[in-house]
Every structure is written in C-alpha cells, then in structure tokens.
Amino acid sequence: MSVSWDGKVLRYFSHKKPTSGVRWPILLFLIPEYLVFWTFFWFRNVFRLPLIAWKVIGKNVFKRENWRLPGDRER
C-alpha cells in the first residue's frame, strides 16, 4: 500500500507482490564488490577504533566523581 497527496487530493494505491526474486548469478557478481568495499573501509578506519574506545572509557570510567572514596566529603 502507498499513499499520495498533492495538497488537495489524497490517493491510495495497492501494489502487487513482486514475482521476481534475486537470482544466484546476480549475487555471485555482487559478493566481490561487497568484499572489496568493506575491506577498503576497515583498512581505512581500523586505526580509529582505539581512539573511539579511549573516548568511551574516558567519559564513563575516568570521571572525577567515580574516583571519590566513600568517606570523602565534597568540596
């Protein structure tokens, strides 16, 4: 189902279910492209993972209020 509105008229459409599916020969041609893309992506971005981890840890673990001893008073 889909709906269209041009500002004045509201239209509803009913669609048939697609009959053709993805065939194996098409998928076989797409797999190398998929692998090349994600390999290139991770080679370009893997060096960022330690920085991202450090930021996440730094925001959650190294807060001043987390390192206060139970008997200490706030200043």
Beta strands, then each sheet from edge to edge (+ up, - down):
strand 1: 2-5
strand 2: 10-13
sheet 1: 1+ 2-
end
